[in-house]
Structures are given as structure tokens and as C-alpha cells.
């Protein structure tokens, strides 16, 4: 690449605008992207732009806007690095038109760094030392004229004053120059890296003496898979096994049998072609061939391997973040039981079951601890205490945490339901993941200052049944126990993705400005943590907001913040019925025009499907509001305050099936999906151990993404395919007509694939009951435990351990 070094001034080739590059990737018009970028740069949030600026962006949805936002971040970083590199090369006096054009055409960070490599300041290399010793003419001569005898020709470069004492040292220096030259050729480096990516594979073996201590990685003791087919969970497992000193990872660039392996590798051929090297029996051909092999083994294979290692890690991290984000989204948007008086039970043995009763708004009415389990065994006293609380506070629902002693506490609740049979009382087991994190948080101390930490968990369990979203936003999403290798993922990438998921979920549902907690308000578009606290403080001092415009009186809530948040904050039973809808205050004049056309008052118009269906949206278009926004307004007036979450449903567990040993292959049970990973879904069937539905057992067709079939919180029917009591593993299938070998639990192995598929429907979901009458059962996870245990328990743990997941000690 020495020919690229020059001092001529460069005419910089123009780089495509960021908006054009993103538009090409998203396959939308550049003006749409430019408009969205302008809004985002101006302080607008994705939820606000997606819902209230459809005309401006041409209807880009929240998913497109999130992708746009990520690419915008990447491309701006790329352009900053591009400018820095151009400046660096120009300062060296080496920026030519050709180099500038290459840099400006680079569309990835790796390509940019490939081009910059020859100009990058570095320590003195062997090649630099050889050049200083005057050996570059030797390297050039041998490349240009293979008829030269290397040993004889190199003698004229011997110079002891430059530490070149013989021909061999001169040839070594010349080889270093050639190797560095090809290793800094951006086109060659990129081509070899892509070829290795497509052709190569990763090979894993156990390190000597680690077979026993690293048994959880046994699936990878003799493992090989191509880079392009390697799923994310295996990548993270392999990297973790290597980090823990159990596995040895190598890259196999050309996985072929010994018989079919070429004498010269594809990669060496690419290097030889770049240098113009051919094996024709000339005196210099052997030295040149050895130089090519040396360049491949010591430079290009090493650099390409490092690049691919980074690529597979980044891809795996993105996939793992997607899995985590999707599960968190499903958890946050789970169906709420609604504003009903609820009793929360936080189960435990020795320390007792903590009890909290909350009213329809989540306000704590009563707390107590009962000791029905061993060692105290005060069963009757506990039932009596709980029944008196049910009668005293007219309790409708019982929320039971799914931690230790959950099943026994569920039995206690069942007896309680029988004891107060004159009341319509329903018991539900809910995930208590993160409850301990909330209990010990500073916010919980402010929210429930008079309650012991142990009782706060029971309050949280009760509230998350009433409204999962409102309660779970108080907890760090990473503590919700629905991740896949979350401890091996880039912290910034994970946090950014989860924040986006929570923001989108909260704004999709909307928030009651007079009921929402500060953590919930802080997730609303345009509202910071400080603003959220100011809203709560203003509400406490002045009473409930009667109209949206009153939000402007909150300290530091200026016009921009009001614009962003107003449509997502609802005022129930306020002065203006529109304040309870998702219609933005800026669009109220449109509603007035609709009222005028229909000749109806606002109260007569809301919910009047017949009148609204006759309104011509196009006739109401003006310079500010187009058909998309007016159509949204009409839909909202028809069904104001619609909740996008599904109807409440709970799985009903089979009587008498309480532990793994009670299961038999062939049983058909109802359960609740607790977690969805890249390799399948975990289902709580009420035995304190989630079963795994492998992706291959989800449908009678190929399934690339398990979330195509099920999502966290879904109530499904499953068939037991295998049971391993010793290792606490349960195999399940969603294909209810599959034939299953009916073996005893003790004799059934750990395999999850003991089914014989037939032609059946792709899935069999349980029917969802009326939300006003939730069915008895347990809709939440047995694997999503309290923080500190997280996903390291149950079938999820087994699957992750087999894949190399260690978890917390």
C-alpha cells in the first residue's frame, strides 16, 4: 500500500447524507427519514412521533422509528470516525483523492478501519525496521521478478551496520515488508474476512482436566458449527465456557476432509493473486509461496479471526437483546386483572407468608404475616386470619407469589376460597420476579415508609396482578427474570433497548395522570424523572388534575414537555371528556369541527359509532391535520381510552399434579408461557418447574422464531413428552396429537424430542375466560424468580446450563 502514500491535496468525494442511507435501508422515502430525524433531533420521542406526527413522517410506525434511531446513532458515529480518520491522514500529508474516495465510500466501521490501517500510528514493526535497513527494494525485486534466486540476490543487501548479517536475515526482512503490505490492503482484508465468514466454522473442545468440573458444557466438548448457522445462545455459551477456562475455541477456515483439502487454501490463493504470485517452478516461486503462507497464518487469519469473533459476539448480543426485549414487552403488556380489591400473598416457610390487602387503586388497606407451613404449621389460624381479611375488605382476588412455598400457599388459598364460598373469590399465582428488588428500593421506602421490607413484596405482588405495567415499571427490567444470557451482553446496548421497550409499552397503554406513580410517569413521552416527581408533588398539594391544561402549572413542565406528554396522560372524570382519551389537545379543534358537522355535543358524540362512521375524514383535512390523524381521532372517539392489552386470562392447573414426579408422558395440561427464548418456550404447568417446548415441537411446520407461535403470558395446552425426575427436566409439545412414548418418569431420559409428529393444527391455545370472571389457576412463571435467583432455576436453568449459562453464585 506504499503507493497510496502521497502528499497531493485530496478532493474529498461527497458522502451520502445519513437520511439517504437510512431511507435505502428501511426502503422508505428520504423525505420521511429526514422529517423523522428532524423531529427526533428537536426533542420529540418515538412514541410521540409515531402517534401524533404521521403526516410529517408519512406514517412511519414505532418499529421503523426505533430502527431509524439505532441506525442514525450508528451512522453518525461512523461519520464522526470518518472525519477523524480523514483529518489524521491529511495531517500525515498522505491524503490522496483515491484514499479519500475509499474512506467516504466505506459503509461500515470495519471497512473504515481496514482502509485506515496503513496510516494508523503504531509501534515500530518488523516491516518498518526492514525498510529502514533498506530492504524494500529487495522485497519489490523478488515480487516483480520471480526468476531471481532469492538467496543469491539477497546477499547484496547484507549490511552488519544495519543488523543484516546474512542473506537469511535480509530475506526475513523482505518477507515482513510483503506481509505487512498485504495485511494492510483493505480490499484483500475485507474479501478474506467475508470468505472466512461464509466458509469457516468454530470448533470447541474441552481443556485438559476440565471435563468433570465443566460438565455443564459437555455439549461443547467436541463441537463444531459454521459461523453463518451458529445461533446466538450457542455463541454466548461458547464464549462463556472459554472465559471460565473450560473450553478451547478455535476457528477452522476450511472444514473439509483430508482427502478433499486443497494443497493451497482458498485464502492463500487470494493473497497470491493479490501479489501476482504463481507457482511455475522459477527460482523465486518457493520463497514467494512461503511468504504467502506466512502472511495468511501470521497476519490475515489472525486479524480475520478477531474480526469474526467480534461479529459473532455482536450478532449474538443483538439476538439476545431482542429476546430479552420481546419478553419484557410481553410481560409489561400482560392482561391486567383490573381495579379490584386484591390480597397479595408472598410465600415462605420459616418466616411465614406475608399478606397485604390493597384497594382498587393499589392503596394498602391491611398487612399481616401468617405461619401455615413448617416449622410453625399454624394452618387453621392462617385460614381464619385470611378469611377475616377477605370479609373485612371485600377482597375479590388473591395474588400468590410464585417463589418458595408457592404451591403450598396456593393450597392454603384454595381452602380459603372454599371457606368463603359465599363470595366470588379467585386465586391467581403471579410472577414475583424483582419483588425483592422493589422492596429494598429507595422508591419503595418513600412509597411505603411504614411497612417492613418483607411486607412490601406482598404489596407489589397484589398490585402486579391488578396492573402489571403500572407495577413492573418500578423495577429495573433486568431484574424481571426473562432474559437470555443477560450477564454476557453489552450493558449499554441492553439498557438502551429495554428503556425503549418500556417507553413504548407505557405510552401504548396511556397513563392516568391522577393515579400514576412517579416511576410510571417518568416513562411517559417527554417526562423526565424530575418532572414526574414534580407532577406527583403538585398533585399531592393541589389535588387531582381536572383538565390536561392544568399540567402546564407543574414546575418545569414547559410547552415542549406538554406537547410530548399530553396525549399519553389521561384525566378520568375531568372537566373535558376528551382529556380521558388519546386525542391530543392540539387536535381538539378537529373534534369541535366533527361535533359541528354531526350536530352533537361531545358526550353525545363519544361512542356514537353510527354518527362517527358517517364522517368523511378527507373533508376535515387542513394544513395541520391529514387523513391519518383524523382517522385516528374518529377511531378514538368511537372507543375512547382503548387498552391495547389482551383480556385477562389465567391457566387452570390440573388437580393432583403438584410436582415433577406426578407427571407422565402423554398428559395434556394447561399452562402459562413464562419465557420465550431463541430455542423454545418455557411453560408453567403448576409443578414448581417450567417445562420446555422446544422450537421443533411448536407447530407442524418450520418455526424460525418461537414468538411466531407463543408469547410470554399466553395460556396454552401442552402435552408432556418426557420427564426426568432426577434432573428436574420436563419436555412438552404444543402439538397435542403427537404420539408419545409412555414411560415412567424415572426411566424417561432428559431428551425433549420424544414425539412422533402427525398432521395437526399448529397450536392449541386455551380459551380465555371473561375478564370479569378470571378462572382459578396460576398464570405466571415458576422460573421467573426473585432477583438474585432470576432465570437460574427450573427448566430454563437446565437449558441455559447445558448451553453454558452460569448465572449468579
MARROFI-167379 format. One record per residue (C-alpha): x, y negated, z negated; residue in three letters. Coordinates in steps of 0.02 Angstrom, whole numbers, padded with zeros to 5 digits, always signed. Example, Ala and Ser with C-alpha at 12.3 -4.5 7.8 and 13.67 -1.06 7.14 Angstrom:
! MARROFI-167379
+00615+00225-00390ALA +00684+00053-00357SER 
//
This chain:
! MARROFI-167379
+00000+00000+00000UNK +00152-00112+00003UNK +00096-00181+00171UNK -00053-00259+00083UNK +00054-00369-00024UNK +00072-00540+00054UNK +00066-00724+00020UNK -00057-00779+00153UNK -00207-00875+00089UNK -00364-00768+00096UNK -00531-00817+00170UNK -00648-00734+00046UNK -00786-00632+00127UNK -00954-00678+00051UNK -01030-00555-00073UNK -01212-00510-00052UNK -01322-00603-00177UNK -01370-00500-00328UNK -01554-00518-00283UNK -01523-00444-00110UNK -01427-00295-00181UNK -01561-00256-00310UNK -01700-00278-00182UNK -01617-00148-00070UNK -01601-00026-00215UNK -01781-00050-00275UNK -01847-00057-00097UNK -01943-00218-00127UNK -01932-00391-00050UNK -01787-00501-00102UNK -01904-00643-00148UNK -01988-00529-00276UNK -01822-00491-00358UNK -01766-00672-00353UNK -01928-00726-00435UNK -01913-00595-00571UNK -01732-00642-00605UNK -01783-00824-00619UNK -01918-00781-00746UNK -01805-00667-00849UNK -01664-00795-00848UNK -01791-00925-00903UNK -01829-00829-01062UNK -01979-00727-01007UNK -01991-00548-01067UNK -02025-00395-00960UNK -02199-00364-01037UNK -02250-00545-01005UNK -02188-00546-00825UNK -02267-00377-00788UNK -02438-00428-00853UNK -02455-00614-00828UNK -02343-00658-00680UNK -02399-00532-00549UNK -02422-00665-00415UNK -02248-00733-00444UNK -02160-00564-00428UNK -02276-00483-00303UNK -02341-00361-00431UNK -02178-00284-00496UNK -02226-00169-00640UNK -02138-00146-00806UNK -02039+00007-00748UNK -01972-00086-00596UNK -01933-00237-00703UNK -01837-00132-00829UNK -01735-00055-00689UNK -01709-00226-00615UNK -01650-00292-00783UNK -01524-00149-00804UNK -01455-00169-00628UNK -01446-00357-00650UNK -01338-00331-00803UNK -01225-00207-00711UNK -01206-00310-00553UNK -01169-00469-00648UNK -01035-00378-00746UNK -00970-00311-00581UNK -00964-00486-00506UNK -00876-00555-00660UNK -00745-00418-00644UNK -00733-00451-00457UNK -00696-00635-00488UNK -00566-00591-00620UNK -00478-00471-00502UNK -00477-00596-00359UNK -00402-00725-00474UNK -00269-00604-00536UNK -00215-00551-00361UNK -00216-00731-00299UNK -00103-00781-00444UNK +00020-00650-00384UNK +00018-00727-00211UNK -00043-00561-00141UNK -00222-00600-00091UNK -00244-00568+00094UNK -00403-00576+00197UNK -00406-00386+00204UNK -00390-00365+00016UNK -00520-00500-00017UNK -00641-00413+00102UNK -00615-00245+00017UNK -00644-00320-00154UNK -00801-00412-00101UNK -00873-00258-00019UNK -00844-00148-00173UNK -01015-00096-00239UNK -00961+00000-00395UNK -00843-00033-00538UNK -00741+00122-00497UNK -00716+00065-00317UNK -00665-00107-00377UNK -00535-00034-00495UNK -00469+00080-00356UNK -00433-00073-00248UNK -00356-00169-00392UNK -00241-00028-00447UNK -00090-00076-00338UNK -00098-00255-00403UNK -00135-00215-00583UNK +00003-00270-00702UNK +00083-00113-00776UNK +00237-00049-00860UNK +00389-00010-00752UNK +00354+00153-00663UNK +00474+00279-00588UNK +00425+00212-00417UNK +00468+00034-00467UNK +00635+00089-00535UNK +00668+00183-00373UNK +00626+00030-00269UNK +00744-00075-00374UNK +00877+00056-00339UNK +00849+00030-00152UNK +00764+00197-00117UNK +00609+00133-00025UNK +00699+00141+00146UNK +00736+00324+00110UNK +00552+00360+00075UNK +00496+00267+00231UNK +00625+00352+00341UNK +00577+00528+00285UNK +00393+00490+00313UNK +00422+00416+00485UNK +00547+00546+00548UNK +00523+00724+00481UNK +00667+00779+00595UNK +00787+00705+00469UNK +00867+00826+00347UNK +00817+00757+00176UNK +00971+00821+00082UNK +01093+00753+00210UNK +01005+00588+00241UNK +00985+00554+00054UNK +01173+00560+00023UNK +01196+00386+00094UNK +01085+00317-00046UNK +01195+00386-00187UNK +01249+00242-00299UNK +01307+00282-00477UNK +01293+00098-00523UNK +01106+00116-00497UNK +01097+00285-00584UNK +01082+00377-00418UNK +01218+00507-00442UNK +01172+00634-00308UNK +01054+00668-00163UNK +00928+00758-00276UNK +00906+00602-00384UNK +00886+00496-00228UNK +00751+00614-00161UNK +00661+00614-00329UNK +00654+00425-00324UNK +00591+00426-00145UNK +00457+00552-00193UNK +00400+00440-00337UNK +00378+00297-00214UNK +00273+00402-00094UNK +00167+00475-00236UNK +00130+00303-00307UNK +00086+00239-00135UNK -00048+00371-00103UNK -00111+00363-00282UNK -00146+00178-00257UNK -00234+00197-00090UNK -00413+00150-00133UNK -00492+00241+00014UNK -00397+00402-00019UNK -00429+00396-00206UNK -00615+00371-00178UNK -00627+00510-00048UNK -00536+00635-00158UNK -00643+00590-00308UNK -00803+00618-00210UNK -00739+00780-00136UNK -00693+00844-00309UNK -00866+00794-00373UNK -00953+00892-00236UNK -00839+01044-00234UNK -00770+01062-00409UNK -00833+01135-00571UNK -00798+01127-00756UNK -00726+01280-00843UNK -00741+01310-01029UNK -00651+01439-01137UNK -00634+01465-01324UNK -00472+01408-01403UNK -00371+01550-01476UNK -00428+01599-01650UNK -00584+01488-01645UNK -00709+01620-01589UNK -00778+01655-01762UNK -00782+01479-01834UNK -00850+01411-01671UNK -00983+01544-01645UNK -01117+01414-01612UNK -01026+01375-01450UNK -01020+01558-01397UNK -01119+01523-01239UNK -00971+01418-01180UNK -00828+01537-01222UNK -00825+01596-01041UNK -00921+01466-00944UNK -00909+01379-00777UNK -01030+01268-00680UNK -01017+01144-00538UNK -01017+00960-00580UNK -01170+00925-00474UNK -01276+01058-00560UNK -01218+01030-00738UNK -01367+00971-00845UNK -01344+00833-00972UNK -01368+00938-01129UNK -01230+01057-01074UNK -01111+00914-01037UNK -01135+00841-01211UNK -01120+01013-01290UNK -00957+01048-01198UNK -00883+00880-01243UNK -00932+00902-01425UNK -00857+01077-01429UNK -00695+01008-01358UNK -00694+00865-01484UNK -00715+00988-01627UNK -00569+01090-01566UNK -00671+01244-01521UNK -00674+01234-01331UNK -00542+01205-01200UNK -00609+01116-01045UNK -00525+01118-00875UNK -00578+01067-00701UNK -00574+01191-00559UNK -00561+01089-00398UNK -00592+01232-00276UNK -00689+01377-00353UNK -00653+01513-00227UNK -00599+01693-00238UNK -00413+01729-00220UNK -00443+01811-00052UNK -00529+01659+00024UNK -00423+01525-00058UNK -00332+01419+00073UNK -00142+01406+00072UNK -00159+01217+00066UNK -00303+01144-00033UNK -00430+01027+00043UNK -00363+00889-00066UNK -00183+00915-00012UNK -00241+00913+00168UNK -00324+00744+00137UNK -00163+00674+00063UNK -00058+00747+00204UNK -00174+00670+00334UNK -00161+00500+00250UNK +00031+00510+00254UNK +00036+00587+00428UNK +00122+00743+00362UNK +00112+00904+00464UNK +00200+01070+00440UNK +00288+01102+00606UNK +00450+01180+00546UNK +00552+01020+00555UNK +00693+00989+00428UNK +00592+00862+00327UNK +00425+00954+00328UNK +00458+01057+00171UNK +00509+00905+00069UNK +00356+00811+00130UNK +00241+00960+00092UNK +00312+00972-00084UNK +00284+00785-00104UNK +00102+00804-00052UNK +00076+00945-00179UNK +00163+00842-00314UNK +00053+00692-00276UNK -00103+00799-00293UNK -00055+00889-00452UNK +00026+00749-00550UNK -00072+00597-00494UNK -00229+00614-00391UNK -00301+00768-00476UNK -00268+00691-00646UNK -00346+00522-00602UNK -00495+00601-00512UNK -00525+00718-00660UNK -00528+00572-00780UNK -00649+00479-00668UNK -00764+00630-00654UNK -00756+00662-00840UNK -00817+00484-00864UNK -00951+00507-00732UNK -01025+00666-00804UNK -01023+00589-00978UNK -01111+00432-00917UNK -01239+00532-00821UNK -01269+00645-00971UNK -01287+00495-01085UNK -01414+00415-00968UNK -01514+00575-00960UNK -01508+00597-01149UNK -01562+00417-01175UNK -01706+00445-01054UNK -01761+00599-01152UNK -01750+00504-01316UNK -01840+00352-01247UNK -01981+00454-01171UNK -02009+00547-01334UNK -02007+00387-01436UNK -02132+00310-01315UNK -02248+00460-01332UNK -02232+00455-01521UNK -02270+00268-01531UNK -02418+00284-01413UNK -02491+00435-01502UNK -02677+00426-01534UNK -02723+00331-01694UNK -02850+00404-01814UNK -02916+00228-01838UNK -02960+00114-01984UNK -03020+00244-02108UNK -02979+00265-02292UNK -02835+00388-02297UNK -02744+00488-02429UNK -02559+00518-02396UNK -02475+00672-02471UNK -02285+00679-02474UNK -02249+00862-02516UNK -02112+00929-02630UNK -02090+01072-02753UNK -01998+01023-02912UNK -02026+00834-02901UNK -02210+00852-02861UNK -02324+00796-02720UNK -02328+00606-02708UNK -02502+00538-02672UNK -02555+00369-02603UNK -02729+00311-02551UNK -02740+00166-02428UNK -02894+00075-02365UNK -02946+00045-02185UNK -02817-00095-02170UNK -02674+00006-02245UNK -02683-00082-02414UNK -02631+00029-02558UNK -02778+00072-02672UNK -02704+00205-02785UNK -02549+00311-02813UNK -02509+00463-02919UNK -02399+00618-02921UNK -02466+00795-02943UNK -02370+00957-02975UNK -02464+01102-02896UNK -02311+01202-02842UNK -02174+01294-02934UNK -02098+01270-03059UNK -02244+01175-03140UNK -02386+01265-03050UNK -02521+01141-03101UNK -02634+01189-02957UNK -02805+01163-03036UNK -02754+00998-03114UNK -02692+00938-02946UNK -02855+00983-02857UNK -02955+00895-02993UNK -02847+00738-02983UNK -02858+00730-02795UNK -03045+00760-02789UNK -03074+00617-02910UNK -02971+00502-02797UNK -03072+00557-02645UNK -03235+00515-02732UNK -03172+00354-02810UNK -03109+00280-02646UNK -03221+00369-02519UNK -03072+00448-02432UNK -03103+00504-02252UNK -02934+00577-02201UNK -02791+00669-02285UNK -02619+00647-02206UNK -02494+00780-02258UNK -02308+00756-02227UNK -02226+00900-02135UNK -02071+00918-02243UNK -02029+01040-02381UNK -02183+01123-02459UNK -02293+01058-02318UNK -02383+01222-02287UNK -02417+01247-02472UNK -02480+01069-02486UNK -02590+01099-02335UNK -02668+01245-02430UNK -02696+01127-02577UNK -02783+01005-02460UNK -02890+01146-02390UNK -02952+01187-02563UNK -02984+01003-02594UNK -03090+00994-02436UNK -03195+01141-02499UNK -03213+01062-02671UNK -03286+00902-02597UNK -03386+00991-02463UNK -03521+00859-02476UNK -03401+00736-02393UNK -03336+00735-02215UNK -03153+00752-02261UNK -03020+00800-02133UNK -02840+00853-02168UNK -02700+00823-02042UNK -02515+00863-02052UNK -02410+00719-01984UNK -02226+00696-01949UNK -02135+00618-02094UNK -01977+00584-01992UNK -01898+00423-02051UNK -02013+00405-02202UNK -01867+00409-02323UNK -01777+00278-02217UNK -01928+00163-02229UNK -01950+00197-02416UNK -01774+00137-02455UNK -01776-00009-02333UNK -01773-00191-02385UNK -01938-00218-02294UNK -02023-00081-02395UNK -01957-00164-02553UNK -02041-00326-02500UNK -02200-00244-02437UNK -02223-00125-02585UNK -02121-00204-02726UNK -02221-00124-02867UNK -02206+00054-02801UNK -02070+00180-02837UNK -01968+00230-02684UNK -02039+00406-02689UNK -02219+00341-02679UNK -02182+00226-02532UNK -02157+00380-02424UNK -02335+00437-02460UNK -02400+00265-02410UNK -02304+00274-02246UNK -02372+00449-02209UNK -02551+00389-02235UNK -02528+00235-02127UNK -02444+00325-01983UNK -02600+00433-01966UNK -02710+00278-01959UNK -02598+00190-01831UNK -02433+00273-01782UNK -02373+00122-01684UNK -02400-00005-01823UNK -02308+00102-01950UNK -02168+00177-01845UNK -02106+00007-01785UNK -02046-00020-01964UNK -01920+00121-01940UNK -01763+00124-01834UNK -01813+00228-01680UNK -01652+00329-01700UNK -01723+00396-01865UNK -01879+00471-01786UNK -01801+00641-01752UNK -01847+00655-01567UNK -01676+00631-01489UNK -01561+00744-01391UNK -01377+00728-01441UNK -01409+00552-01502UNK -01247+00550-01603UNK -01146+00579-01444UNK -01225+00436-01346UNK -01162+00259-01322UNK -01237+00160-01465UNK -01267+00003-01361UNK -01349+00100-01220UNK -01463+00194-01339UNK -01512+00041-01439UNK -01550-00063-01284UNK -01658+00074-01209UNK -01754+00109-01370UNK -01784-00076-01401UNK -01860-00088-01227UNK -01971+00063-01261UNK -02035-00008-01425UNK -02065-00179-01348UNK -02162-00106-01202UNK -02267+00006-01316UNK -02314-00133-01437UNK -02361-00255-01300UNK -02459-00123-01203UNK -02571-00097-01354UNK -02578-00276-01419UNK -02566-00338-01598UNK -02692-00407-01721UNK -02617-00573-01772UNK -02706-00568-01941UNK -02661-00390-01988UNK -02490-00355-01912UNK -02335-00336-02019UNK -02178-00437-01983UNK -02087-00288-01903UNK -02235-00262-01785UNK -02247-00447-01743UNK -02061-00451-01708UNK -02087-00329-01565UNK -02214-00442-01479UNK -02155-00532-01323UNK -02069-00696-01366UNK -02069-00672-01555UNK -01905-00659-01649UNK -01883-00586-01823UNK -01881-00761-01896UNK -02040-00810-01803UNK -02126-00651-01861UNK -02086-00691-02041UNK -02146-00870-02015UNK -02312-00807-01945UNK -02340-00695-02096UNK -02292-00835-02216UNK -02409-00959-02129UNK -02549-00831-02131UNK -02524-00798-02317UNK -02527-00984-02355UNK -02668-01043-02241UNK -02774-00887-02222UNK -02819-00791-02065UNK -02798-00871-01895UNK -02967-00920-01823UNK -02902-00950-01647UNK -02747-00919-01544UNK -02706-01102-01526UNK -02678-01108-01715UNK -02520-01006-01688UNK -02439-01166-01623UNK -02444-01232-01802UNK -02322-01096-01859UNK -02149-01171-01890UNK -02029-01147-01744UNK -02162-01067-01632UNK -02143-01184-01484UNK -02227-01190-01313UNK -02113-01058-01235UNK -02139-00934-01377UNK -02327-00966-01372UNK -02331-00936-01184UNK -02242-00769-01206UNK -02337-00703-01357UNK -02514-00773-01347UNK -02586-00643-01229UNK -02524-00499-01337UNK -02586-00568-01503UNK -02770-00539-01538UNK -02887-00634-01655UNK -03031-00521-01703UNK -03193-00606-01755UNK -03119-00778-01720UNK -03197-00936-01654UNK -03172-00887-01471UNK -03216-00710-01415UNK -03081-00722-01281UNK -02949-00727-01418UNK -02987-00544-01455UNK -02945-00495-01275UNK -02787-00482-01172UNK -02839-00631-01067UNK -02701-00760-01084UNK -02755-00932-01148UNK -02683-01010-00990UNK -02816-00913-00893UNK -02965-00968-00999UNK -03016-01095-00865UNK -03037-00949-00744UNK -03157-00867-00867UNK -03255-01029-00881UNK -03274-01029-00692UNK -03334-00849-00696UNK -03461-00897-00830UNK -03521-01040-00722UNK -03542-00928-00569UNK -03637-00797-00669UNK -03738-00923-00769UNK -03696-00831-00929UNK -03618-00877-01096UNK -03455-00794-01145UNK -03544-00675-01264UNK -03668-00628-01128UNK -03529-00603-01002UNK -03412-00491-01104UNK -03455-00309-01074UNK -03582-00352-00939UNK -03522-00229-00807UNK -03661-00269-00685UNK -03630-00457-00684UNK -03441-00439-00676UNK -03447-00314-00533UNK -03534-00444-00426UNK -03397-00574-00449UNK -03287-00598-00296UNK -03108-00613-00360UNK -03047-00690-00198UNK -03170-00834-00217UNK -03088-00885-00381UNK -02910-00893-00315UNK -02819-01058-00339UNK -02640-01120-00337UNK -02603-01038-00505UNK -02703-00877-00511UNK -02715-00749-00373UNK -02820-00595-00344UNK -02711-00478-00454UNK -02729-00585-00610UNK -02913-00622-00580UNK -02946-00436-00556UNK -02859-00402-00721UNK -02966-00535-00806UNK -03127-00459-00740UNK -03073-00286-00800UNK -03031-00354-00972UNK -03197-00445-00986UNK -03285-00283-00943UNK -03194-00185-01081UNK -03105-00310-01193UNK -02966-00252-01307UNK -02948-00082-01223UNK -02823+00031-01310UNK -02714+00125-01186UNK -02680+00262-01312UNK -02771+00429-01296UNK -02913+00489-01405UNK -02864+00560-01573UNK -02843+00749-01574UNK -02766+00874-01693UNK -02712+01054-01671UNK -02806+01185-01770UNK -02686+01315-01837UNK -02735+01497-01849UNK -02788+01560-02019UNK -02666+01682-02096UNK -02521+01631-01982UNK -02410+01536-02102UNK -02232+01598-02073UNK -02124+01665-01933UNK -02145+01845-01990UNK -02334+01830-01967UNK -02310+01805-01780UNK -02324+01943-01649UNK -02284+01931-01463UNK -02443+01909-01366UNK -02531+01798-01494UNK -02617+01646-01418UNK -02610+01497-01536UNK -02649+01313-01536UNK -02510+01192-01574UNK -02444+01017-01553UNK -02295+00967-01447UNK -02167+00889-01562UNK -02020+00855-01448UNK -01979+00867-01263UNK -01800+00898-01207UNK -01722+00923-01037UNK -01731+01112-01057UNK -01907+01129-01126UNK -02031+01077-01259UNK -02048+01118-01443UNK -02219+01159-01512UNK -02276+01161-01694UNK -02390+01312-01718UNK -02400+01297-01907UNK -02264+01414-01968UNK -02134+01286-02027UNK -02033+01323-01871UNK -02061+01249-01700UNK -02065+01369-01554UNK -01979+01334-01389UNK -02069+01333-01223UNK -01925+01345-01100UNK -01946+01240-00944UNK -01960+01402-00844UNK -02113+01454-00946UNK -02212+01294-00924UNK -02300+01322-00759UNK -02318+01441-00614UNK -02207+01327-00511UNK -02036+01248-00521UNK -02032+01111-00654UNK -01888+00987-00645UNK -01947+00879-00790UNK -02041+00957-00938UNK -02134+00792-00962UNK -02224+00827-00799UNK -02318+00961-00898UNK -02323+00905-01080UNK -02279+00757-01189UNK -02248+00734-01373UNK -02413+00738-01467UNK -02506+00843-01339UNK -02617+00979-01411UNK -02588+01140-01313UNK -02624+01325-01316UNK -02470+01437-01308UNK -02434+01622-01306UNK -02296+01696-01415UNK -02168+01785-01305UNK -02031+01827-01430UNK -01998+01818-01617UNK -01831+01831-01706UNK -01863+01826-01892UNK -01680+01840-01941UNK -01631+01687-01841UNK -01796+01594-01857UNK -01825+01583-01670UNK -01991+01583-01580UNK -02014+01595-01392UNK -02176+01527-01318UNK -02256+01507-01148UNK -02391+01392-01082UNK -02440+01523-00953UNK -02572+01614-01054UNK -02592+01756-00929UNK -02409+01807-00938UNK -02379+01988-00988UNK -02278+02000-01149UNK -02185+02149-01222UNK -02274+02179-01387UNK -02127+02214-01501UNK -02115+02190-01688UNK -02037+02028-01750UNK -01889+02120-01822UNK -01847+02207-01659UNK -01876+02060-01544UNK -01716+01976-01490UNK -01679+01792-01481UNK -01721+01778-01299UNK -01853+01656-01240UNK -01888+01736-01072UNK -01979+01899-01110UNK -02127+01860-01000UNK -02188+01931-00835UNK -02271+01787-00742UNK -02433+01807-00649UNK -02527+01685-00540UNK -02607+01574-00671UNK -02653+01391-00696UNK -02502+01279-00726UNK -02551+01237-00905UNK -02684+01270-01035UNK -02715+01121-01146UNK -02831+01124-01293UNK -02987+01019-01279UNK -02984+00857-01376UNK -03123+00829-01503UNK -03221+00671-01529UNK -03104+00543-01609UNK -03235+00501-01738UNK -03229+00680-01800UNK -03048+00738-01798UNK -03029+00926-01803UNK -02942+01002-01952UNK -02763+01051-01917UNK -02589+00984-01901UNK -02545+00879-01750UNK -02367+00837-01790UNK -02193+00911-01793UNK -02114+01037-01908UNK -01945+00995-01833UNK -01952+00806-01845UNK -01890+00795-02024UNK -01841+00655-02138UNK -01688+00555-02090UNK -01535+00648-02146UNK -01602+00810-02077UNK -01679+00746-01915UNK -01678+00866-01768UNK -01555+00985-01851UNK -01691+01101-01917UNK -01804+01228-01836UNK -01804+01296-01660UNK -01742+01130-01596UNK -01590+01151-01707UNK -01560+01328-01644UNK -01569+01272-01463UNK -01457+01123-01493UNK -01332+01225-01592UNK -01321+01351-01453UNK -01288+01202-01340UNK -01156+01137-01459UNK -01252+01013-01566UNK -01177+00998-01740UNK -01285+00867-01823UNK -01252+00789-01992UNK -01162+00884-02127UNK 
//
